[in-house]
């Protein structure tokens, strides 16, 4: 199993980051990408949109944000986990060639379609303009 984990060496610093080109390439080649709580508003980060956008499977920590749950439905666009035990169980199942692999691929496809159509920048701007026009 090939794993790629990037951690900051010094907390609260910007000393170790992966370039965007390398970042998206690593995401795209990964079978599972984790979306962990970030420093952004209520823990929701751009990763939540980047992972499915590049066509990868998103396994996301439960984040207290109704918008996240509305954007990515559990077991349809991604999968959520609440704790380490659930994370371990999800990874074991999703990497299983028997059944989990097919579930992972199906969810990956649905997440990618959602991210590239309904959640694209073009689509979001159309919503904003419609809202302003009706405003």
Secondary structure as GFF3:
##gff-version 3
##sequence-region A 1 135
A	DSSP	alpha_helix	20	29	.	.	.	ID=ss1
A	DSSP	beta_strand	33	35	.	.	.	ID=ss2
A	DSSP	three_ten_helix	41	43	.	.	.	ID=ss3
A	DSSP	alpha_helix	47	53	.	.	.	ID=ss4
A	DSSP	beta_strand	58	61	.	.	.	ID=ss5
A	DSSP	alpha_helix	66	71	.	.	.	ID=ss6
A	DSSP	beta_strand	79	81	.	.	.	ID=ss7
A	DSSP	alpha_helix	84	94	.	.	.	ID=ss8
A	DSSP	alpha_helix	100	116	.	.	.	ID=ss9
A	DSSP	alpha_helix	121	134	.	.	.	ID=ss10
###
